[in-house]
Amino acid sequence: MTVLEREDLQNLLVRIDERVKAIQEDIREINESRRCATNQIKIRTLERLVWGCLATVGALGARMLLEVVR
C-alpha cells in the first residue's frame, strides 16, 4: 500500500466517522422528540413496583436473619 493510498483511506475513514456521528445525533434527536408521556408513566410505575419488591425482600431477609441470630 502506497502512502497516497493510506492517506486516501484515512480521509475516507474520517469522513465515515463524521457521517456516523451525524447519524447518531439525528437518531438521538428523533428519540427525544418521540418520547411518549404515557410510556414514561408506565416506566415510573414499574420502577416503583421493582423498588417496592426489593425493599420487601430486603426486609424479609433481615427479619429471617434476625430470627436465626436469636
C-alpha positions in Angstrom: 0.0 0.0 0.0 1.4 3.3 -1.0 1.5 6.5 1.0 -1.2 8.1 -1.1 -3.5 5.1 -0.7 -3.1 5.2 3.1 -3.9 8.9 3.1 -6.9 8.3 1.0 -8.1 5.6 3.3 -7.5 7.7 6.4 -9.5 10.6 4.8 -12.3 8.1 3.9 -12.3 6.8 7.5 -12.5 10.3 8.9 -15.5 11.1 6.6 -17.2 7.9 7.5 -16.7 8.6 11.2 -18.1 12.1 10.8 -21.2 10.8 9.0 -21.8 8.1 11.6 -21.6 10.7 14.3 -24.1 12.9 12.4 -26.5 9.9 12.0 -26.2 9.1 15.7 -27.1 12.7 16.6 -30.1 12.6 14.3 -31.3 9.4 15.9 -30.9 10.9 19.4 -33.0 13.9 18.4 -35.7 11.7 16.9 -35.8 9.6 20.0 -36.0 12.6 22.3 -38.9 14.1 20.2 -40.9 10.9 20.1 -41.0 10.2 23.9 -44.5 9.4 25.0 -45.8 10.7 28.3 -47.9 7.5 28.7 -44.8 5.3 28.4 -43.0 7.4 31.0 -45.8 7.0 33.5 -45.7 3.2 32.9 -42.0 3.1 33.3 -42.2 5.1 36.5 -44.9 2.8 37.9 -42.8 -0.3 37.0 -39.7 1.3 38.7 -41.8 1.9 41.9 -43.0 -1.7 41.8 -39.5 -3.1 41.4 -38.1 -0.9 44.3 -41.1 -1.9 46.5 -40.4 -5.6 45.8 -36.7 -5.1 46.5 -37.5 -3.4 49.8 -39.9 -6.1 50.8 -37.4 -8.9 50.0 -34.7 -7.0 51.9 -37.0 -6.6 54.9 -37.9 -10.3 54.9 -34.3 -11.2 54.6 -33.3 -9.0 57.5 -36.2 -10.5 59.6 -35.1 -14.0 58.8 -31.5 -13.2 59.7 -32.6 -11.7 63.0 -34.7 -14.8 63.8 -31.7 -17.0 63.0 -29.4 -15.0 65.2 -31.8 -15.2 68.2 
